[in-house]
C-alpha cells in the first residue's frame, strides 16, 4: 500500500537576522553564518529560492511558457561545494526547443570585513546535448570558498506550453525561504496534483490582464502612393494565480532502501486538463489513465512501430518455424533480440530512430528493443503486449500524465499466469527485470488502447548460497576455500559486474571489498549460461581474523562475511523500505580450529522473524571435536515493506548484526 500522506505544518519561527532577498543584496550576517541553526549537519542551505512560471503571448507565435528562477545558496564547508554547480535541463522536440537566457550570477565572500563579489562570466557557462530530447546548460560559480554565498537567476522560455515542470518544495539541503508562483490565463485549465509529507497550501487569486494586438494596414493607390496606418486592439482575460510562501523547510535526506526519493518530495504537479481559446473548441489533454494510454498508443513512435513486422519476418521464421512449444518460442525470440540489438543507454517509451533502423544497425533505445520484442512475440502467435513502466529514478506515476512513464517492457499472457521480459539487458531472464524497472506496477496496453496494471516485482526469491571451509591458525589468520551460488537478480547483477570488466580488475575489487583478502584459483561457472545459477569459487588467505590475547583466541565464526552496520539509523521513517526483490541468503561455514585449543564459549543457536512473515533469521551453530559448523540464513520475503514495520525492521537488523558479530572463545589446552 502506498503510505498515507502525513501532513504537518512548518512551524519554525527562528529568525537569526533580517534578510533582503532582492538580487545582490547580500548581508555580512549571511556570509558570517557558520552553520544552519535548524540543521547543523547541513553542508549548505538555500537562503532563498524563488520561482515564477507564467504565460507570455508573442504575436505571430502564440503563448509561451516562461519560468524565472532566483536562488541564493550559503556554502558552509567543502562538502557543500557541489552546490556551486547548477545544471538546467532543457527539453527539445524536432525544431522546437526550450531556451535559457538572462543568466546573472555572482559569488560573494567576506574579506577583511568587506564583501567581495565575483561575477560568473560567459566562459563559465557550458551547453551540451544530452540526448535527442534534452540539452543541458551547466555553470559553476567562481571563487568558491568555505563560507561563500552564491546567487544566480535566469529565465527559461518554452514552446511546450502544456508541460509545466513540477514545483518542488523540498530538497536535500534545508531551505530558509521559498517563494513560488504559477500564473495561467483562463484559456489553460490545470489540475493540481500534490505529493509529499509537508503541508503545502497555495494562496489563490485572480487578476485581469490583457493582450495587445498591433495591426498594420496599407491603403491608397496612384500618384499619392501607398499609405500605411497602424492600430491596436486589446483582448482582456483573467489570470489564475497560485502562490506558495514557505519558511524553514527541513532537508529531504536520502535513506537506505528507497526506490526514488522523488516519490516523497513535497511538490505540486500542474497537469493541463484542457484548453479553451476564444472562438475555438475545447481541446482535452490527459485527464484519465485511459486518455494517457490511448494517446501513447496512437503515437507514431509507439503503436505504429509496434505493428511493423516486415523487417524481421524472414529472420524470425528461420528461427521458430520448426518450434511449436510456446515456451521455447519465447526463449528463442528473447535470446534473438538480446543478441541482435544492443541497448544504447537511453530510456524512453517512444522510439527514436525506429525499430527497423535499430534492427538494421544493431542498436536502439528501450522502446525500440522492447517494442520489437513484443512485435516478434505477437507475430509468433503469442499473447504479447507492451507494458509502460516508470523506472525507479523516474518515481511512481501517481497521477495520469504521459510523463509518468519513461520505459517499456514486454508482457506475455500464459495459460497459468504471465511473463515479463526486458531485452535491454543481455543477462536478464524471464520475470527477472533489470533493477531499474522494479518500481511498483506497470501498465499493460492492449491493441485498442485499454490497459490493466501488473506487478513488476518478482515473486520468486533471489538466492545467494555461500559455503566456506577454513583453517584458523593460532596466529588468528585464515586459509580456505569460498563458493557461492547465485540465482535470479543476484545472478543478473553478478554477471553484469563480472562479464563486462577485466577479470584481474574484478578480483582486485573483491580483495579490496574484504579488506586485504588474498585470492587464488578464481573461477566462475555459468557466467554466460543464463539457464543455470552463476557459481563463483576461489581459495583465499586472510590475516587478522581473530584476536589472540594470552592463551585465548576470540573470533566471529562469520569472519569477514559478517554484517557490521545497520542500514536503518533514523528514529522514525515515513517512507516504505524498498528492497527491490525478495531474497534468501544462506551461509554454511566449516571451521577447523588450531591444534592445542579447545572451545571455551560459543554463541547460542537462535531464530527470529519479522511480523506477518515479512522475513526471518536463523543462526545454528554446532561443534564436533576440533571443528565448528555454522549455518546462517536470512530472508526478506517482500520486495517492499511498509514504514509501519520500520521499528521492527530496524530491531531485526540490529539483532542480526549483533548475532553475526558474537564471538567464539578458544582457550589453550
Steps between C-alpha positions, in 0.01 A plus 500: 500500500618850422574671831239734631617856451565656836441869514681722740554872501832678491495677829859618538509870573867553578632816337873544534519825306289708268560407136455692180424266214544754224768375261844618605398612850728263692558574869809447711290287734431254217871476422597465867253218571697183587213248496126474456346559848222248426721233343865517603579193286416684175797568271306778326165678524268667255472845655240586237327319215263682271321363197241668284337316211256683276378537142616768261332574169718559194320638200524264206617217725244462776539423868839399637566359844751713692681399819717741697735366767684684779704306755737594782708225662723503805796257488633404845783258417681316222236227493257771390709615204293291256208741559705762317431307179160532340362283219189599306335245272334639189243301303496484123290327236565537129551868424351610833723549799513676835739790530685629806589869513573796727747309717635719777715348775746605771705343776534701821779467758590696811856631487635716784148598597399602149277316251682396184290399201620291204291490186432187296632559147385347172808275507353326808176403323493174304231363271490130412265270313397219735270316260263547210248642745710693750773762511673617815635837602753473782684768693737485795533806718850653525715566808327249729623481860367368827245761607422630150153605394407445136208664327365462149192557291394406150200468270371203300266540202314188393276437196360195683221695669320182610796367703567677832792368705407393853520763771733338755494628858752271668864426421796308638612811691281733712319801355460814711260684271313382193263697278331343199232629269306350209289716271279362224255682271140383520552323166717235672324287761730303729454233763740525797636168630687515831728247667741485790490535877490877539180700526511724193193715439502762223364852525262533206393819331383632166613808312405663176754524221496579130670423172571787264480421130677744268347530153651650184290582189601641164266711280507747213600477132638719227707815523453547872662161566414235756398610846575286805292537813550339839242398760479280802236293676477342842382163619430493871509177698524365854821357646476223759785531749628254761770619741705304753694661785693265728767545766751269667438189293694200634727303267369187331788261556576177319435184696597137449271290281295781346401440136501873416510782751300708250195290582493667842614848410242766582386640165210605283449379146287720274338279240329666205143370484374699203535823304216728390605795285258768375294382203659153520382159614620344823815288464539233767834370624576209730239481774466123556729202461283388209573831323871467576520145365307580183719804432819296543374208292391726214843661482689413180800429722309233695199321351611541139847363583348210692303391195795489259609144414650490150855578607541185713259239358754299298753487783239402756339235282838331465532484879152390614332334201579149626418580865142466625553509878401856614760511778779402262379762252513766771852397600628498141348840416621654826856379441486609134410861588759519780775382264379703200452850648714666765348758736644851451427605859200725424172463688179574313153364439528633144735390223768743387631374165235228461499122544603430139812713525585361845475146358723592206761690704492257794447780755192671645332660799274322747183546292663383177630182661196401704234606247695292249498208746127537560428515127701183436320316780163601355613394152588158648141458616548591865278732703760772541449864597719799584516612862553865593745532790626786713860427594618535857674829419179635342284431806156347540233632258235606750304719260386444139772673298688389190825601669427250778655220293850498351558134414331200338535122543320197352219296651394153387172356621532129577248228578595505870623855548723746321860575416688832498796549265759775448752446221709809579712301745679201346505326838129529579277193494120466497338670802836642609487862386803730540501669840423840342159368390394359839268782601155412629267431208509520121211569267427231238367654177255307282455550125210743527658713772350332806732428792541304818758507779762232559737459796860549387660346808601134472324232700791256508779571747853573382748272674858538610635175647849536648726221624845541651740247645779661702797415714560740789857507629624600843612841368142587406537466123277308259558286195225323315257480214195704405204405279181690422196410290279786382160498329259750341578865583810406697627314194403782263688766697803270545524425127479871418784574745717206394450450127535863400838566669852362499523197733815627674324828578200307628717290733681810626167666590391182676821491702453866592134440593617256767787724608811316396371155404761313292324300226630216284349235269212732415231343283150588377262241352185575297593863455349485149249216546196690629296184549716401798608668823833683483766336716805681635785321680851579617763424762600774741727608782395766751705630788384648831164325519528423870631677809770302680526612862719289728391141472161584348371566147187706432324506158164525329430174311376711207838675477514753212147408385324644803279809475641791701264794443124539531363671185208635702616778729211747514278515806195523279442423133210617287599325177447132420811281492563381145733201465416462132444126511450223758820315590660216694861502617648186652845444648651159573833551677724213610794601724795280589640631829872524575666206669545530877184707558157417627171692495434695817177670387289506187197706387156353552281369221215743439227591255253786471259650248358828381126552554253362245761267350688789340837344578692264721851435636651170616835445668593137574842406631643164599839349585663161469852432622711780353248624245223762513213502253283813458180527301358852455192584297325832447190564290313809386171371365351821359666748262332792677437530873274774632645766728255372763748215551805726516562457874474122467729499195756720673500270803521193273820630338639604838455150642633339181816711508556436869465126441733496200761683706479273805827322568630154564762487776776241478740421780830317488487147623 
